[in-house]
């Protein structure tokens, strides 16, 4: 196992894990927050195979304004 020390804000850590989707690449980690498990699951299902920028845009259009 590889662990990378980062300072994640307490507010994000306190959110139920089932409301978060996490993506990582060789230079970043993204944590998307959702208002429901269904929203998170749909996001994960609908963004399979997308790049980080495509996923981010999809989130902005479909979820960020709904929180």
N, C-alpha and C positions, 0 to 999 in steps of 0.2 A: 504494500500500500504506500502511496505517496501522499504526503500532506504538505500543503502550502499554507503558511500562516498569513492570514489576512484579517483586517479589522472590518467585520460586517456589523452594521448598526444593530443595536439591540432590538429595535422595532421590527426589523426583518426577521431576526431569529425567533421572535415571539409569535410570528404568523404560523398558523398550522401548515405543516409541510405539504399537505394535500392541496393547498391553495397556491403552491409555488411550482414553477417549472424552471429547471436549471439547465443551462447550456454552457459548454466550455469549448474553447479552441486553444491553440498554442499560445495565444497572447491575451485572452480575456475570459472572464466568467460572467454570464448574464443570469439574473434572477428575475423572472417575470411573476407578478403577483396577480391573482384572480379573485373574484368575489365568490366563486363557487367551484366545487370539484368538477362539475359538468363543464364549466367554461375552461378550466385547466385541461381536462381530458380532451375536449374538442380541439383546443389549441395544439396539444401534442400530436393528436391524430392528423390534423389538417396541415401541419408544418413539417411532417416527415420529409426529409430530403432537401429542405430549403437551407440556404446559407444563413449566416447570422443576420446579415442586413435584411434579407427577405423576411425572416422570422420577426425581426424588430418592427418592420413596416406593417406586417400582418397584425401584430399585437396593437400597434398604434391605431390602426383603422378599426379593429374589431373589439378591443378590450379596454384600452387605457382611459377612454372617456367614460366608461361605465363603472369605474371604481368609486 
